Amino acid sequence: RYSPCIFEHVYLARPDSIIDGISVYKARLRMGESLAKKIIRIWPSHDIDVVIPIPDTGRTCALPLAYELGVKNRYIPRTFIMPGQKIRKKSVRQKLNPIELEFKGKNVLLVDDSIVRGTTSGEIVRMARESGANRVYFASAAPPVRFPNVYGIDMPTAEELIAHDKNEQEIAEKIGADRLFYQDLDDLISAAKAGNPEIHQFDTSCFTGEYVTGDISADYLERVSTARNDAVKFFEKLPEESLVDLSIADRSI
């Protein structure tokens, strides 16, 4: 059965893309709407003062989310993906410049497309607090990413995914957020499927661990994990100045 990758709509595709007749931009708007409804459902008396997206993919989702919650929306820039944890953390600080006026004394909801390793999320939460935020909440337009994608996306191994062996409360504590909101998988599927009801199934393996080809074994994932970890170790041994201009690890190493 035809099963397009739903992570294209969450993060990978450009917002002006049309995939299988589905507008990526409109799918992300629907993700924001459904996530806002979830927040209102489980926390009707929320005290969120301002919604701040983590662009660029978090920006589209945050627009209808802020509207549905009835709060202000602000824009802040974000980092690129960098190889190795040390340079990734350093890059967050180099790329982000929080405007203190938008944080000081406020309860802030940060919105991102997804949480993968949690490194960027944790750094941004800390920066929000340093800028004077009263409370810092975090919302993900995608469900918890618990498993690696093996169909062409260069993603971390299972052990490197913050949600792989943690529940939502533990993840919130890990990134330092006062409260964490994840999109429900059914709502994510509905947000994408609404653009083309003829698509009956998406590949959601990075959320569920159910691989559509049916031939991904634990042994295969273990081999991938070993190879990827060796590559990461190589980059982390390099001096930081040699990594500054790199944006992605060479998987051939």
PyMOL commands that set and color helices and strands:
alter all, ss='L'
color gray80, all
select helices_A, chain A and resi 7-12+24-42+57-69+85-95+100-103+119-130+158-160+168-175+185-193+205-208+218-237+240-242
alter helices_A, ss='H'
color red, helices_A
select strands_A, chain A and resi 18-19+22-23+50-53+72-73+107-112+135-140+179-182
alter strands_A, ss='S'
color yellow, strands_A
deselect
rebuild
show_as cartoon
